[in-house]
Amino acid sequence: MKPIDLGFSMPAEWAPHSGCWMGWPARESIWHGYIEAARDDYARVAQAIARFEPLTMLANPEHAKDAAARCGATVRVVAVPMDDSWLRDSGPTFVLDAAGNRAASAFIFNAWGAKCRPFDKDAGIGVRVAELSGSPAYKSDLVVEGGGFLSDGEGTLITAESCVLNPNRNPGMTKAQADAELRAMLGVRKIIWLPGDWTDGATDGHVDGYVAFFKPGGVLVEEVADPADPRFAIMA
């Protein structure tokens, strides 16, 4: 059974939250000597969110005590083995049914096409977050990250070929197969496939970098003004 078979669908980002999840910075190399400053900033963001909804910060066991001290009493810190802090990408996508019951769709995470190694701990984060939230987890065999798709909360999804159909994620998978799996796991009826941004060497064109739903049927889209910019045609 897939989430769509049970009546689950992906809500919009502006739907009410019962809580928010973050990951404590762990991979020092990506911060270029500024990881302590990054941790201070993460703590400030967590404290700000915790003013409005429960915030759970996941941290490596060896970092959990420090994370708790910096975040303060309003933030719940849970020790979980992890490789990186990008929970939007490695974590699950929560889906809801008409009665408000929650489940978690857990896609395969391979660190944006194996760009950051190791990633075996983060590959298990989706199911672990589902367990911590008390939600049933539904596993997919599709490799995709949370930043690679957007929902309007009413059955429409936006995603990109440069990410989902990239050989570094889903070699040999057809667009039709990927489309069907996204529909099944996220409970959507319509998928808008953008070509994507092949110039993006980090995520291979995550749509959350240049498109955002602000209401059903309404999107904000990045524009590039300079025709000489290699991204001009992509954003057009």
Residue pairs with C-beta under 8 A, 6 or more apart in sequence:
1 138
2 138
2 184
2 185
3 9
3 95
3 103
3 105
3 138
3 184
3 185
3 186
3 187
4 183
4 184
4 185
4 186
4 187
5 184
6 97
6 103
7 97
7 98
7 187
8 95
8 96
8 97
8 101
8 103
8 105
8 187
9 95
9 96
9 97
9 151
9 155
9 186
9 187
9 188
10 93
10 94
10 95
10 105
10 151
10 153
10 157
10 186
10 187
10 188
11 94
11 95
11 96
11 151
11 153
12 151
12 152
12 153
12 154
12 213
12 216
13 150
13 151
13 213
14 153
15 96
15 153
17 53
18 53
18 54
18 102
19 53
19 54
19 55
19 56
19 133
20 49
20 53
20 54
20 55
20 56
21 55
21 56
21 58
21 87
21 91
21 129
22 42
22 45
22 46
22 49
22 55
22 56
22 57
22 58
22 85
22 87
23 57
23 58
23 59
23 82
23 84
23 85
23 86
23 87
23 90
23 91
23 125
24 39
24 42
24 57
24 58
24 59
24 60
24 63
24 64
24 67
24 77
24 82
24 85
25 31
25 35
25 38
25 39
25 42
25 85
26 59
26 60
26 63
26 82
26 83
26 84
26 85
27 83
27 84
27 85
27 116
28 35
30 84
30 116
31 37
31 38
39 66
39 67
39 70
40 70
42 57
42 85
43 67
43 70
43 71
43 72
43 75
46 55
46 57
46 71
46 75
47 71
47 72
47 74
47 75
49 55
50 74
50 75
51 74
54 76
55 74
55 75
55 76
56 75
56 76
56 77
56 78
56 132
57 67
57 71
57 75
57 76
57 77
57 78
58 77
58 78
58 80
58 82
58 87
58 125
58 129
59 66
59 67
59 68
59 77
59 78
59 79
59 80
59 82
60 79
60 80
60 81
60 82
61 79
61 80
61 81
64 77
64 78
64 79
67 77
68 75
68 77
71 77
78 132
80 125
80 128
80 132
81 121
82 90
82 121
82 122
82 125
83 111
83 116
83 118
83 119
83 120
83 121
83 122
84 90
84 111
84 116
84 119
84 122
87 125
87 129
88 145
88 146
88 147
88 208
89 109
89 112
89 145
89 146
89 147
89 148
89 203
89 206
90 109
90 122
90 123
90 125
90 126
90 145
90 146
91 125
91 126
91 129
91 146
92 104
92 105
92 106
92 107
92 125
92 126
92 127
92 129
92 130
92 135
92 137
93 104
93 105
93 107
93 146
93 185
93 186
94 102
94 103
94 104
94 105
94 133
94 135
95 102
95 103
95 104
95 105
95 186
95 187
96 102
96 103
97 103
102 133
102 135
103 130
103 135
103 136
103 137
103 138
104 126
104 127
104 129
104 130
104 133
104 135
104 136
104 137
104 138
105 138
105 140
105 185
105 186
106 126
106 127
106 130
106 137
106 138
106 139
106 140
107 126
107 140
107 142
107 143
107 144
107 145
107 185
108 123
108 140
108 141
108 142
108 143
108 144
109 119
109 122
109 123
109 125
109 126
109 143
109 145
110 119
110 123
110 143
110 168
110 169
111 117
111 119
111 122
112 145
112 168
112 202
112 203
112 204
113 166
113 168
113 169
113 204
114 168
115 202
126 137
127 137
127 139
130 136
130 137
131 137
138 185
140 181
140 185
141 181
142 164
142 170
142 173
142 178
142 181
142 182
142 185
143 169
143 170
144 159
144 163
144 164
144 169
144 170
144 182
145 163
145 203
145 206
147 203
147 206
147 207
147 208
147 209
148 159
148 160
148 163
148 164
148 203
148 206
148 207
148 208
149 157
149 158
149 159
149 164
149 182
149 186
149 207
150 157
150 158
150 159
150 207
150 208
150 211
150 212
150 213
151 157
151 186
151 188
151 213
152 213
152 215
152 216
152 217
153 213
153 216
154 216
155 187
155 188
155 189
155 190
156 188
156 189
156 190
156 191
156 192
156 216
156 217
157 182
157 183
157 186
157 188
157 190
157 191
157 192
158 191
158 192
158 194
158 207
158 211
158 213
158 219
159 182
159 191
159 192
159 193
159 194
159 207
160 193
160 194
160 195
160 196
160 197
160 205
160 206
160 207
161 175
161 193
161 194
161 195
161 196
162 195
162 196
162 197
162 198
162 200
162 204
162 205
163 169
163 196
163 203
163 204
163 205
163 206
163 207
164 170
164 178
164 182
165 173
165 175
165 178
166 204
168 204
169 204
170 178
175 193
179 191
179 193
182 188
182 191
183 189
183 191
194 207
194 211
195 234
196 204
196 205
196 207
196 234
197 204
197 205
197 209
197 210
197 231
197 234
198 204
198 205
198 234
199 230
199 231
199 234
200 206
200 209
203 209
209 222
210 221
210 222
210 235
211 219
211 220
211 221
211 222
212 219
212 220
213 219
214 220
221 235
222 235
223 235
223 236
224 231
224 232
224 234
224 235
224 236
225 232
226 232
